């Protein structure tokens, strides 16, 4: 299964700066930060019909800040909630907390530089490491607001601090960057972990939410079908990478060139880290070996 056969939905009807109701008591504002990794932009969700919670307030852009302020005018903001601390989801938090006085709810997890012998420090670029939650949220914790409850589900993989949030009464899951409608999630070591990601996908397969609202892209209907397709896709990718190593392609760059034909140079570093994430999993499951730690530059062979 490749990306062309995954059941993606890349339709997204929106206007930057507008808060649009996407379900009862849920509005979405799309930040104007489109890119190959954020699709049309980061989704910020406003929850509640009275006092409000903001899920993933997004990047620090003046027009996005103004849109949030306009959408919350006359209403108290009582919670700011993060699915994870990638900067496109949270850089605007200091401005919002100063303006609204709302406390920050997030998972607290140290960024682990595991297996990073390459000198690459993706956490310095993608993570907003200076944020400190006012309330640390753990797996299965429930956050309560005026007329809503959100149960936190710890879903590491894309990021070590990633949470999804289930609005149990409505059958909605805010899936962050763990499951998106428009593309597969980027798993980029050292912060990303393919083994964690697959376990987190399997965790969602046991649940009954009927609609996902992701961090990028439109709503996801029939989410279990998509999650299952993600799992099949990752299994296929892992097998293809294993075959490359078996056939003598022993480094990440050569495997990436073999797996991803016609790859845009702008996204090649992310593709290499995705391949690396799969190789780390193959090392962890004792199918592939290398001398020393499984770094980005290491040479790999089958066991």
C-alpha positions as CSV (number, residue, x, y, z in Angstrom):
1,X,0.0,0.0,0.0
2,X,1.4,3.4,-1.0
3,X,0.3,6.9,-0.4
4,X,-1.8,6.9,-3.6
5,X,-3.9,4.0,-2.3
6,X,-4.4,5.3,1.2
7,X,-8.0,6.6,1.8
8,X,-7.0,10.3,2.1
9,X,-9.4,13.2,2.0
10,X,-7.6,16.4,0.8
11,X,-10.8,18.4,0.6
12,X,-10.9,21.3,3.1
13,X,-13.4,24.1,2.8
14,X,-12.2,27.1,4.8
15,X,-11.2,30.7,4.7
16,X,-8.2,31.9,6.7
17,X,-9.2,33.9,9.7
18,X,-12.7,32.6,9.9
19,X,-14.0,30.4,12.8
20,X,-16.2,27.8,11.2
21,X,-18.5,25.4,13.2
22,X,-17.4,21.9,12.2
23,X,-19.6,20.1,14.8
24,X,-21.9,21.1,17.7
25,X,-19.9,23.2,20.1
26,X,-16.7,22.9,18.0
27,X,-15.3,25.7,15.7
28,X,-12.1,25.5,13.6
29,X,-9.7,28.3,12.6
30,X,-7.1,27.4,10.0
31,X,-3.8,29.2,10.5
32,X,-2.2,30.8,7.4
33,X,1.0,28.6,7.6
34,X,0.7,26.3,4.6
35,X,3.7,24.1,3.8
36,X,4.5,20.6,2.6
37,X,4.3,19.5,6.2
38,X,1.3,21.5,7.5
39,X,-1.0,21.2,4.4
40,X,-3.2,24.3,4.3
41,X,-2.2,25.3,7.8
42,X,-2.5,24.3,11.5
43,X,-6.1,23.7,12.8
44,X,-7.0,25.6,15.9
45,X,-10.2,24.3,17.6
46,X,-12.5,26.3,19.9
47,X,-14.5,24.1,22.2
48,X,-17.7,25.0,24.1
49,X,-20.9,27.0,23.8
50,X,-20.2,29.1,26.9
51,X,-16.7,29.5,28.3
52,X,-14.2,28.2,25.8
53,X,-11.2,25.9,25.5
54,X,-8.6,26.3,22.7
55,X,-7.0,23.2,21.4
56,X,-3.7,23.7,19.5
57,X,-3.7,27.5,19.3
58,X,-1.1,27.4,16.5
59,X,1.8,29.5,15.2
60,X,2.6,33.0,16.3
61,X,1.1,34.9,13.4
62,X,-0.6,38.3,13.9
63,X,-3.5,37.4,11.6
64,X,-4.1,34.1,13.4
65,X,-4.0,35.8,16.8
66,X,-6.5,38.4,15.6
67,X,-8.8,35.6,14.4
68,X,-8.7,33.8,17.7
69,X,-9.4,37.0,19.6
70,X,-12.3,37.9,17.3
71,X,-13.8,34.3,17.7
72,X,-13.5,34.4,21.5
73,X,-14.8,38.0,21.9
74,X,-17.2,38.3,24.8
75,X,-16.4,34.7,26.0
76,X,-14.0,33.6,28.7
77,X,-11.2,31.3,27.6
78,X,-10.7,28.9,30.5
79,X,-8.3,26.3,29.0
80,X,-5.5,26.2,26.4
81,X,-4.8,22.6,25.5
82,X,-1.9,21.2,23.4
83,X,-1.8,17.9,21.5
84,X,2.0,18.4,21.4
85,X,4.7,21.0,21.5
86,X,5.7,21.2,17.8
87,X,6.0,24.9,17.2
88,X,3.3,25.2,14.5
89,X,0.8,24.1,17.2
90,X,1.9,26.2,20.1
91,X,4.2,29.2,19.4
92,X,1.3,31.6,20.0
93,X,0.6,30.3,23.5
94,X,2.5,33.0,25.4
95,X,0.5,35.8,23.6
96,X,-2.7,33.9,24.3
97,X,-2.0,33.3,28.0
98,X,-1.1,36.9,28.5
99,X,-4.3,38.1,26.7
100,X,-6.8,35.6,28.2
101,X,-5.2,34.5,31.5
102,X,-6.1,30.9,30.6
103,X,-3.8,28.1,31.9
104,X,-1.9,25.7,29.7
105,X,-2.8,22.0,29.7
106,X,-0.2,19.7,28.1
107,X,1.9,16.6,28.5
108,X,5.3,17.1,29.9
109,X,7.9,14.8,28.3
110,X,11.7,15.4,28.0
111,X,12.9,15.5,24.4
112,X,15.1,12.4,24.0
113,X,18.1,12.7,21.6
114,X,18.2,8.9,21.2
115,X,20.4,7.5,18.5
116,X,21.3,11.0,17.2
117,X,24.9,10.5,16.2
118,X,24.4,12.8,13.1
119,X,24.6,16.2,14.8
120,X,21.0,16.8,13.7
121,X,18.9,18.4,16.5
122,X,15.4,18.5,15.1
123,X,14.0,19.3,18.5
124,X,15.7,22.7,18.5
125,X,13.8,23.5,15.3
126,X,10.4,21.9,15.7
127,X,9.8,21.9,19.5
128,X,8.9,24.8,21.6
129,X,11.0,23.7,24.5
130,X,10.5,26.7,26.7
131,X,6.8,26.1,27.4
132,X,5.9,25.0,30.8
133,X,2.3,23.6,31.4
134,X,0.3,25.0,34.2
135,X,-1.4,21.6,34.4
136,X,0.5,18.4,33.3
137,X,-1.8,16.0,31.6
138,X,-1.3,12.2,31.6
139,X,-2.9,9.3,29.8
140,X,-6.6,8.9,30.7
141,X,-6.8,12.2,32.5
142,X,-10.1,14.1,32.0
143,X,-10.1,17.8,31.5
144,X,-13.5,19.4,32.3
145,X,-14.9,22.6,31.2
146,X,-18.3,24.3,30.9
147,X,-20.4,21.7,29.0
148,X,-17.6,19.5,27.8
149,X,-15.2,16.8,28.9
150,X,-12.0,15.7,27.2
151,X,-10.2,12.5,28.0
152,X,-6.5,12.5,27.2
153,X,-5.0,9.6,25.3
154,X,-1.2,9.4,25.3
155,X,-0.2,8.7,21.7
156,X,3.6,9.1,21.3
157,X,5.3,8.5,17.9
158,X,5.1,11.7,15.9
159,X,6.3,13.5,19.0
160,X,7.2,12.1,22.5
161,X,4.7,14.3,24.2
162,X,1.7,13.7,21.8
163,X,-1.8,13.5,23.1
164,X,-5.1,12.9,21.5
165,X,-8.3,14.1,23.2
166,X,-11.6,12.2,23.2
167,X,-14.9,14.1,23.6
168,X,-16.5,11.0,24.8
169,X,-20.1,12.1,24.7
170,X,-20.0,13.3,21.1
171,X,-17.8,10.5,19.6
172,X,-15.2,13.0,18.5
173,X,-11.4,12.6,18.8
174,X,-9.0,15.5,18.4
175,X,-6.2,13.5,16.8
176,X,-3.5,16.2,16.4
177,X,-0.7,15.1,14.1
178,X,-1.1,11.4,15.0
179,X,-3.8,10.7,12.4
180,X,-4.5,13.2,9.6
181,X,-6.8,13.1,6.7
182,X,-4.5,14.5,4.0
183,X,-1.2,12.5,4.5
184,X,0.6,10.2,6.8
185,X,2.3,11.5,9.9
186,X,6.0,12.4,9.8
187,X,8.0,10.2,12.2
188,X,11.4,11.9,12.5
189,X,13.9,10.6,15.0
190,X,15.4,11.4,17.4
191,X,12.1,12.7,18.8
192,X,9.9,10.6,16.6
193,X,9.6,6.8,17.3
194,X,8.2,4.4,14.8
195,X,7.7,1.7,17.4
196,X,5.8,4.2,19.6
197,X,3.8,5.4,16.7
198,X,2.6,1.9,15.7
199,X,1.6,1.1,19.3
200,X,-0.3,4.4,19.4
201,X,-2.2,3.5,16.2
202,X,-3.0,0.1,17.6
203,X,-4.3,1.9,20.7
204,X,-6.8,3.9,18.6
205,X,-8.0,0.7,16.9
206,X,-9.5,-0.4,20.2
207,X,-11.6,2.8,20.5
208,X,-15.1,3.8,19.2
209,X,-14.9,7.5,18.2
210,X,-16.7,8.0,14.9
211,X,-15.1,11.3,13.8
212,X,-11.5,12.7,14.1
213,X,-10.6,16.3,13.9
214,X,-6.9,16.4,13.0
215,X,-4.2,19.1,13.5
216,X,-4.0,19.6,9.7
217,X,-6.6,18.9,7.0
218,X,-10.3,18.1,7.2
219,X,-12.4,15.9,9.4
220,X,-12.0,12.1,9.2
221,X,-15.1,9.9,9.0
222,X,-14.8,6.2,9.4
223,X,-11.5,6.7,11.2
224,X,-10.8,3.1,12.0
225,X,-10.6,2.4,8.3
226,X,-7.9,5.1,7.9
227,X,-6.0,3.9,11.0
228,X,-6.0,0.4,9.8
229,X,-4.7,1.6,6.4
230,X,-1.9,3.5,8.2
231,X,-0.9,0.3,9.9
232,X,-0.9,-1.7,6.7
233,X,1.1,1.1,5.0
234,X,3.7,1.2,7.7
235,X,4.1,-2.6,7.6
236,X,4.5,-2.4,3.8
237,X,7.1,0.3,4.1
238,X,9.0,-1.6,6.7
239,X,9.1,-4.7,4.5
240,X,10.3,-2.7,1.5
241,X,13.1,-1.1,3.7
242,X,14.1,-4.6,5.0
243,X,14.3,-5.9,1.4
244,X,16.6,-2.9,0.5
245,X,18.9,-3.8,3.3
246,X,18.8,-7.5,2.4
247,X,19.8,-6.6,-1.2
248,X,22.8,-4.6,-0.1
249,X,21.5,-1.1,0.3
250,X,23.0,-0.4,3.7
251,X,22.6,3.3,4.3
252,X,19.6,5.6,4.8
253,X,20.3,7.8,1.7
254,X,20.4,4.9,-0.7
255,X,17.3,3.3,0.8
256,X,15.4,6.6,0.6
257,X,16.3,7.0,-3.1
258,X,15.1,3.5,-3.8
259,X,11.9,3.7,-1.8
260,X,10.8,7.2,-2.8
261,X,11.2,7.7,-6.6
262,X,11.0,11.3,-7.9
263,X,11.2,12.8,-4.5
264,X,11.0,16.6,-4.1
265,X,14.3,17.8,-2.6
266,X,12.4,20.0,-0.2
267,X,11.0,17.0,1.6
268,X,13.9,14.6,1.2
269,X,15.3,15.2,4.7
270,X,12.0,14.2,6.2
271,X,11.8,11.1,4.0
272,X,15.3,10.1,5.1
273,X,14.3,10.5,8.8
274,X,11.1,8.4,8.1
275,X,13.3,5.6,6.6
276,X,15.6,6.0,9.6
277,X,12.7,5.6,12.0
278,X,11.7,2.3,10.3
279,X,15.3,1.1,10.5
280,X,15.5,1.9,14.2
281,X,12.4,-0.2,14.6
282,X,14.0,-3.0,12.7
283,X,17.1,-2.8,14.9
284,X,14.8,-2.8,18.0
285,X,13.0,-5.9,16.8
286,X,16.4,-7.6,16.1
287,X,15.9,-8.0,12.3
288,X,18.6,-5.5,11.3
289,X,22.0,-4.7,12.9
290,X,24.7,-2.1,12.8
291,X,27.9,-1.3,14.7
292,X,27.2,1.0,17.6
293,X,24.0,3.0,17.8
294,X,21.6,3.1,14.8
295,X,22.4,6.6,13.6
296,X,21.4,8.4,10.5
297,X,24.9,7.8,8.9
298,X,25.3,4.2,10.1
299,X,25.6,1.2,7.7
300,X,23.0,-1.6,8.2
301,X,22.8,-5.3,7.4
302,X,20.2,-8.0,8.2
303,X,20.8,-10.4,11.1
